[in-house]
């Protein structure tokens, strides 16, 4: 039985009611919150300004993580525009497509614990956070989008209380099985109020690769403001827009990612909600990410770190504070498409077989944008049991277990989950037995022995 099932509750306090709940609702007014507007086609989802300039238009394609039970079902999945724009006021890059996040995340096909490198990343983070912020048995840690408990599990042996919040029942159940209590909810103001009504506030709130997934960004950040203790710290990780641009990582654009953050744009959002960034780390994960450290804006215990100033300056030097820097990327993306299709055509003419590895969302974007299907790539192998036996949306590639690689001995393996390429190449090093090679499509086509 999950945390949500054991602890069902409702909150009936009104803004005029005295006591703690009344004070919380007063804070909402002070935070100058926007009425949730959802994803509109014409206006910025954060500041409401006109949304007119295209960042990158990848056409229409199905939702990246909707794995189909058959090839026919994969072909018939609905497609939606994958068109990103940039707000001329706050410079936030975002989709202009109206999608309901409940349709995307109520059941989710990504389980974090299947990546050893990501588990190592999580373990290292926990060690750092406990030491830096003096966490102990009297602390409270909350992770938003906690997935299968991949990170919070490392706090448990230290006796530190944790709570995961995740909307996907299937991954929440996996977290509960390893002892990570999980509240099955979308996180926002309402959930924060529920938790505060239970006298729960957090010394540390974690949001790894989730802020990009929430269309109502104001609701989520306002919820974080409410749930964070006065001396608490919020950390978040997200792929860095600067790296996306510099390394042409267009396949990280998919419908589940509503936003693509620079440090500049995320600081605009946090400032509106009376939060501030005091430090930032540049990470190699997901092709280049930022980990930001955030506190209440009136908290004096955390002065700005020199690393924060360096990243701000790097973005300024790259022109991310100017609208003209957000256009003109289509030619590079088309170049990647042309090179990959030429490789697949040459391989077919030479009677060479090609398989793929990693049924990841980024792979779905790449395959669908390039128009690649089962006539060009035989299958995609993946380690997650949830995906095996299903088919990738749009491209219709069958998803098989990794042992199919040894059985079929493909000449080339196209690594779709390139952010884990070292781990994948190590696991599949045996393809050298028959002269197999690895292929990476971007930022430029590479064939690796």
N, C-alpha and C positions, 0 to 999 in steps of 0.2 A: 504494500500500500504506500503510495507516494505522499510527500509532504502536503500537497494540495488536498488530497483526499482525507488526510488525517486532521486537517486544520481549516476546513471550510468556514468562512466567516464573511460578514458584510459590515460595511461602515455606514452609519446613518446620520452622522453629525452634520450639521449645517454650518455655513460660514458665521452665523450669528451666535452659535452655541459657545459658551465659555469653556475654558479648560484647554488641554493640549491640542485637541482636534481643531478647535477654533483658531488657535495660534498658527497651526500648520496651514490652514486655508488662507490666513492673512499673508503668510509668506508667499503664497502663490501669486497674490496680487502684487506684492513687492517685486517679484521676479519678472513682472511685465510679460506674462506668458501670452502666447498667441493662441487664439482658438484653433483647434486642430482643423486643417484644411485639406488633408489628404494630398494625393498627388494630382495636381492639376496640370493641364497641358501648357498653360500660358504664364504661370507665375512660379517664382522660387518657393520651394517647400520650407525654407527657413525664414526668409525675410519678406516674402510676398511681392518682390519686385518683378517686373516683366522678364520673362525667360525667352530670349530671342536668338542668341548666337549659338550655332552648332559647335560642339567640341568634336564629336565623332559620330557619324551615322553608319551603323553596321547593318542596316536593313531590318527585316523581320525574321524572328526565329522563335522556337518554342522555349519554355522555361528550362533552364539548364539542368536542374536537379529533379525533373519529373521523368523518372525511368519507367519505360513502358513494358507491359507484360508480353508483347509480341511485336514483330516488325510492322505489321499492319497498324497496330495501335500507335507505334512510334511515328509512322507516316502521317497519321490523322491528328496528331496533337495540335492544338491551336497555336498560332504564331502571333507574336506581338512585336511592335516596333522596338528596336534597340537603338534608340536615338538619344545621345547625351548632349546636353547643352550647358552653358556656363552663365551664371547670373552676373549681370553687369554691375550690380551693386555690391554683393558680398563675395563674388568670385568663387562661389560654390558650384562645382561640377556635379550634375545630377541628370537622372532620366526625366523625360517629359511624358512618360507613359503612365496611365492610370491603372495600377494593379493593387490588389488587396493582399497585404502581407500574410493574412490568415490562410490564403490559398497556397502560399509558398512554404510556410514554416510549420504548419500544424503537424506534419509528418516530414521528417528530414532525412536525406540519404547520406549525410556526411557524419562519420563517427571519428572524432579526433584521435582516439586511442589507437587507431590502426597505423599511425605514423610514429615510428621510433624517434625520428628527429624532432617531431613536435612534442612528444612526451619529455624528451631531454630538455627542450626549450621551456616547458612548463615547470619541470623540477628545478631548473636553474633560477627561474623567476621566483619561485616560492622561497628558495634559500636567500635570494637577494632581498625580497620584500620583508621577510621576517627579521633579518638583521638590520636593515635600514630603518624600518618603522617600528622596531621593538615590539613585535606582535607576540602574544602569549595566550594562555588559557582564558584570560579575561577579555580578549579581543573578539571582534566579530568580523568575519570576512564574508562578503557577498559577491558572487560572480553572476553577471548578466550574460545570458546565452551560454550557460555552463556545459552544454552538450552532454557527453556521457560521463562527466566527472573527471575528465582527463587531467585537469589542473588541481581542482579542490582536493582530490585524493591525497596530494602530497602534504596538505596541512594536517590531515587526520592523525598521523603518528606523533605530531608535535602537540596534540591536545588543543588545537586552536579551533573554536567553533566555526563552522562554515554553513552556508546556504547557497544552493544554486537556484537560479531562476531561468527557466527555459520553456518555450511554448510547445515544443515537440514532445509528445507523450512517449514516442518510441525511444528517443535518446535519454529522456528523463528516467525511464524505467531501467535503462542500462546503468545510469548513475546511481540509482537507489540500490542496485544489486551489489555495488562495491562500497556501500555505506555512506554515499554522499546525499544528504537530504536535498530534495529538489522540489521547488514550487513551480507547478506547471501553469505558467502565465506568460503573456507578453509583458515586458517591463515598461512602466511609465508612471505617471503621477498616481493613478488609481492603485497600482500594486505597491508603490512606495507608501501610500497612506495605509493600506492594509497592514503592511509590515510595521509601520510606526505605531499603529493602534495596538500591536502586540508587544510594544516596548522594544522593538528591534531597530537599532541603527548600526551603521557599519563604520568600523575603523578603517577598513580597506574595501573599496568597491573595484571590481575588475571587469573590464569589457574588452575582450580580445576579438577583433575582427567581427564586431557586431554593429557598431554605430553606422556603418555603411548600409546595413540591412534594414534599417527602420525608417519608413517614410515620414513619420511624424517625429522628426528629430528634436523638436522643441519639447514634446511630451516626455521623451526619454531623458533628456538632459535635466529637465525640471524634476523628474523623479529622482535622479541621482543627487541633485541639490538637496532634496528633502531627506533622503535616506542617509546622507553622509554626516557623520558626527562633526562637531565644530572643529575638532583637530584632525579629522579624518583625511585620507588621501584616496583619490580616484585615479586609476591608471587605465589607459586604453591603448590598444594596438590596432593599426590599420595600414594597409598598403599606401605608400607615399605617392601622391600624384606626380611629384617631380620625377620619380623613377619610372612611373608608367609612361610619361612623356619621353624621357631620355632614352629608354630602352624599348620603346614601342610595344609595351605590354598590353596591347588592346584586348587580348583574350581574358584579361581580368575584368572586363566589362561584361556583365550579364544582368538579367532582370533582378536577381536577388540582391545585387548591389545597387541601391538607390542613389548612393553618393560616392564621390571620389575625392578624398580630402587632401588638401595641403595643410601645412601647419597654419598658414595664414587664415584659411577658411574655418578651421576648427577653433582657432582662438576667437574669431568673430562670434561663433555660436556660444562658446563657453562664457564669454564676457557678458552677453545678453542675460545669462542666467546667474550672474554674480559668482562665477568660478574663474580661476585663472591657471594657466600652465606655468609651472615653475622649473620644470626640467624636461628634457627629451633625450631619448636614445635612438640612434639609427641602428636598425636590425636587418640582418640578411633575409629574414623570413618573407615568404610570398614575393620574392623578387626585389625586396627592399621596402621595409616598413618603418614606421615611427612608433615608438612607445612614449606616450606623454604622461607626465605626472602632474596631477591637478589638485588644487585645494580651494577652499572658499576664498573669495577675493580679498577678504579682510584679515586673512590669516598671515601673521608676520613671521611664523616659525620657518617658512620656506622661501628664502630669497631666490631670485632667478639665477639659474646655473649658466655657466659659459657655453655649455652645449646648446642651450636654447637659442642663445644669440647667434651661434654659428649656423644653425639650421635656418633661422630667419634670414640671415644674410645670403645663404646659398639660394634660397627661393627668390630673394630679390634679384640676385645676379642672373638667375634664369628667367626673370621677367614674369614671375607668377603674380606680381602685383599690378600687371598691365593686361588689359583685355586682348591685345593683339597677340600675346603669347599663346593663346588658347585656340588658335586656328592653324590650318595648314598641315594637319597630321595625316590626312587621308592618303597622300601619295606613298608615305612610308608603309602604311598598312597594306595598301594594294600591292606593294613590292613583295611583302612577305607572302601574300596569297599567291602571287604569280610564281615565286620560287618554289613553294611547296607543291603546287599543282604540277609544275614542270618535273620535279623530282619523282612524284608518283607516276606521271606519264612515262618517264624514262624507265622506272623500275618495272612497270607493266610490259613495256616493249622488250625488256631484257629478261622477261619471265622470272623476275625476282618478287618474292612475297613480302608484304608489309603488314605487320600487326601494330597495335598501339598498346600503351600501358598507362593506366590511370584514368578511370572514368570520372574525371573531375569536371566541375562546372566550366573551368577555363578551357578544357578540351572540347566541350560542347560548343562553346562560342567559336573556337578556331575551326572546327569541322563544319559547322553550319555556315559560317561566313565564307569559307572556301568552297562550299558545295560538295564536300567529300562524303561519300557513302560507302556501303558494303562492297561495291564493285571496285573500289580503290584500296580500301584497307579491310583486311579479313575480319578482324575482331578487336576488341579492347579488353585487356586483362586487368583485373582489379582484385584486391585482397578482401574487400568488405563483403561479407556474406549477403547483406541486404541487397546489394546491387547485382550479384551474380545470378545469371538466368534471365535478367531483364535486358532491355535494349535502350541505347542512347536516344534521346529525343531528336527528331529531325534527321540525323545521319543514319539512324537505324542500325548502328553497329551492335552486334551481340556482345554482351558483357560476360566474360568467362573467368574461371579461376586461373591463377598464374601457372598452374601445372600444364595448361594448354600450350604454353610456349615451348616447353621441352618436347611435348608430343608433336607439335607441328613444325618446329624448327624454322621460324621465319628468317628471311635474310636481313630484314630491317625491323627495328622496333622504334616507332615514333613515340617519344615520351611526351604525353600530354600534360602530366602534372610536373612540369619542368622545375617548379620550386622545390621538388624533392628529387632532383635528377641524380645527385650523388648517391643518395640512399637507394634509389631504384637501380642504378647501374651496378652498385655493389651486390644487390640481391640477385640480379640477372647476369652476373659476370660470366656464367656458364655458357652464354650464347656464343662466346668465342670458340667453343668446341667445334662448331660448324661454320665459323667465319661470320657470324652475325654481327651487325653493327647497330649502333644507336643513332637516332635522328632527333635533333632539336630544331624547331621551326623558327624561333625568334629569340633575340632581335634580328638574327639572320640565320638562314639555313646552315646547319652544321651536321656533318656525318662523322660520328665518333667511334673509334675502335674500342 
